[in-house]
Amino acid sequence: MRTFTVVLSPDPNAGGYSVSVPAVPGALSEGDTRNEALANIREALEGVLAVMEADGQAALLETPELIAAEVALVLSLRAEEGWDMLVETAVVNLEHALVA
């Protein structure tokens, strides 16, 4: 099993959440609810990791600095929109992660 930290950003206008994965650039998703967003990012992660594996690439090493940089990016985008400075991190587990 492999775990990934994700960054959830609630959308105050449309509702729902967007979600990104700092260690896997390109793994992005969204959902109408927090749980739906987390389920969707698991599916997106599996697809992105499969492509990365086929290309001989690996996920980035997850570090506090990498996560902090993603949080800072998301907060800056929220500030540009005039939204509250609110993000959340969570951990998702992939049972059969392709990239170790």
Contact map, one row per residue, 1 for C-alpha under 8 A:
1110000000000000000000000000000000000000000000000000000000000000000000000000000000000000000011111000
1111000000000000000000000000000000000000000000000000000000000000000000000000000000000000000011111001
1111100000000000000000000000000000000000000000000000000000000000000000000000000000000000001111000000
0111110000000000000010100000000000000000000000000000000000000100000000000000000000000000001110000000
0011111000000000000011100000000000000000000000000000000000000100001000000000000000000000111100000000
0001111100000000001111000000000000000000000000000000000000000000000000000000000000000000111100000000
0000111110000000001111000000000000000000000000000000000000000000000001100000000000000011110000000000
0000011111000000111100000000000001000000000000000000000000000000000000000000000000000011110000000000
0000001111100000111000000000000000000000000000000000000000000000000000000100000000000111000000000000
0000000111110011110000000000000000000000000000000000000000000000000000000000000000000110000000000000
0000000011111111110000000000000000000000000000000000000000000000000000000000000000000000000000000000
0000000001111111000000000000000000000000000000000000000000000000000000000000000000100000000000000000
0000000000111110000000000000000000000000000000000000000000000000000000000000000000000000000000000000
0000000000111111000000000000000000000000000000000000000000000000000000000000000000000000000000000000
0000000001111111100000000000000100000000000000000000000000000000000000000000000000000000000000000000
0000000001110111110000000000011111001000000000000000000000000000000000000000000000000000000000000000
0000000111100011111000000000011111001000000000000000000000000000000000000000000000000000000000000000
0000000111100001111100000001111000001000000000000000000000000000000000000000000000000000000000000000
0000011110000000111110000001110000001100100000000000000000000000000000000000000000000000000000000000
0000011100000000011111000011100000000000100000000000000000000000000000000000000000000000000000000000
0001111000000000001111111111000000000000000000000000000000000000000000000000000000000000000000000000
0000111000000000000111111000000000000000000000000000000000000100011001000000000000000000000000000000
0001100000000000000011111000000000000000000000000000000000111100011000000000000000000000000000000000
0000000000000000000011111110000000000000000010011000000000110000000000000000000000000000000000000000
0000000000000000000011111110000000000000000000000000000000000000000000000000000000000000000000000000
0000000000000000000010011111000000000000000000010000000000000000000000000000000000000000000000000000
0000000000000000000110011111100000000000100110010000000000000000000000000000000000000000000000000000
0000000000000000011110000111110000000000100100000000000000000000000000000000000000000000000000000000
0000000000000000011100000011111000001001100100000000000000000000000000000000000000000000000000000000
0000000000000001111000000001111100011001100000000000000000000000000000000000000000000000000000000000
0000000000000001110000000000111111111101000000000000000000000000000000000000000000000000000000000000
0000000000000011100000000000011111011000000000000000000000000000000000000000000000000000000000000000
0000000000000001100000000000001111111000000000000000000000000000000000000000000000000000000000000000
0000000100000001100000000000001111111100000000000000000000000000000000000000000000000000000000000000
0000000000000000000000000000001011111110000000000000000000000000000000000000000000000000000000000000
0000000000000000000000000000011111111111000000000000000000000000000000000000000000000000000000000000
0000000000000001111000000000111111111111100000000000000000000000000000000000000000000000000000000000
0000000000000000001000000000001001111111110000000000000000000000000000000000000000000000000100000000
0000000000000000000000000000000000111111111000000000000000000000000000000000000000000000000000000000
0000000000000000000000000000111000011111111100000000000000000000000000000000000000000000000000000000
0000000000000000001100000011110000001111111110000000000000000000000000000000000000000000000000000000
0000000000000000000000000000000000000111111111000000000000000000000000000000000000000000000111000000
0000000000000000000000000000000000000011111111100000000000000000000000000000000000000000000000000000
0000000000000000000000000011100000000001111111110000000000000000000000000000000000000000000000000000
0000000000000000000000010010000000000000111111111000000000000000000000000000000000000000000000000000
0000000000000000000000000000000000000000011111111100000000000000000000000000000000000000000001001100
0000000000000000000000000000000000000000001111111110000000000000000000000000000000000000000000000000
0000000000000000000000010110000000000000000111111111000000000000000000000000000000000000000000000000
0000000000000000000000010000000000000000000011111111100001100000000000000000000000000000000000001110
0000000000000000000000000000000000000000000001111111110000000000000000000000000000000000000000000110
0000000000000000000000000000000000000000000000111111111000000000000000000000000000000000000000000000
0000000000000000000000000000000000000000000000011111111111100000000000000000000000000000000000000010
0000000000000000000000000000000000000000000000001111111111000000000000000000000000000000000000000110
0000000000000000000000000000000000000000000000000111111110000000000000000000000000000000000000000000
0000000000000000000000000000000000000000000000000011111110000000000000000000000000000000000000000000
0000000000000000000000000000000000000000000000000001111111000000000000000000000000000000000000000000
0000000000000000000000000000000000000000000000000001111111100000000000000000000000000000000000000000
0000000000000000000000000000000000000000000000001001100111110000000000000000000000000000000000000011
0000000000000000000000110000000000000000000000001001000011111000000000000000000000000000000000000011
0000000000000000000000110000000000000000000000000000000001111100000000000000000000000000000000000000
0000000000000000000000100000000000000000000000000000000000111110000000000000000000000000000000000000
0001100000000000000001100000000000000000000000000000000000011111011000000000000000000000000000000000
0000000000000000000000000000000000000000000000000000000000001111111000000000000000000000000000000000
0000000000000000000000000000000000000000000000000000000000000111111100000000000000000000000000000000
0000000000000000000000000000000000000000000000000000000000000011111110000000000000000000000000000000
0000000000000000000001100000000000000000000000000000000000000111111111000000000000000000000000000000
0000100000000000000001100000000000000000000000000000000000000111111111100000000000000000000000000000
0000000000000000000000000000000000000000000000000000000000000001111111110000000000000000000000000000
0000000000000000000000000000000000000000000000000000000000000000111111111000000000000000000000000000
0000001000000000000001000000000000000000000000000000000000000000011111111100000000000000000000000000
0000001000000000000000000000000000000000000000000000000000000000001111111110000000000010000000000000
0000000000000000000000000000000000000000000000000000000000000000000111111111000000000000000000000000
0000000000000000000000000000000000000000000000000000000000000000000011111111100000000000000000000000
0000000010000000000000000000000000000000000000000000000000000000000001111111110000000010000000000000
0000000000000000000000000000000000000000000000000000000000000000000000111111111000001110000000000000
0000000000000000000000000000000000000000000000000000000000000000000000011111111100000000000000000000
0000000000000000000000000000000000000000000000000000000000000000000000001111111110000000000000000000
0000000000000000000000000000000000000000000000000000000000000000000000000111111111111000000000000000
0000000000000000000000000000000000000000000000000000000000000000000000000011111111111000000000000000
0000000000000000000000000000000000000000000000000000000000000000000000000001111111100000000000000000
0000000000000000000000000000000000000000000000000000000000000000000000000000111111100000000000000000
0000000000000000000000000000000000000000000000000000000000000000000000000000011111110000000000000000
0000000000010000000000000000000000000000000000000000000000000000000000000000011111111000000000000000
0000000000000000000000000000000000000000000000000000000000000000000000000000011001111100000000000000
0000000000000000000000000000000000000000000000000000000000000000000000000010011000111110000000000000
0000000011000000000000000000000000000000000000000000000000000000000000000010000000011111000000000000
0000001111000000000000000000000000000000000000000000000000000000000000100110000000001111100000000000
0000001110000000000000000000000000000000000000000000000000000000000000000000000000000111110000000000
0000111100000000000000000000000000000000000000000000000000000000000000000000000000000011111000000000
0000111100000000000000000000000000000000000000000000000000000000000000000000000000000001111100000000
0011110000000000000000000000000000000000000000000000000000000000000000000000000000000000111110000000
0011110000000000000000000000000000000100010000000000000000000000000000000000000000000000011111000000
1111000000000000000000000000000000000000010000000000000000000000000000000000000000000000001111100000
1110000000000000000000000000000000000000010001000000000000000000000000000000000000000000000111111000
1100000000000000000000000000000000000000000000000000000000000000000000000000000000000000000011111000
1100000000000000000000000000000000000000000000000000000000000000000000000000000000000000000001111100
1100000000000000000000000000000000000000000001001000000000000000000000000000000000000000000001111111
0000000000000000000000000000000000000000000001001100100000000000000000000000000000000000000000011111
0000000000000000000000000000000000000000000000001101100001100000000000000000000000000000000000001111
0100000000000000000000000000000000000000000000000000000001100000000000000000000000000000000000001111
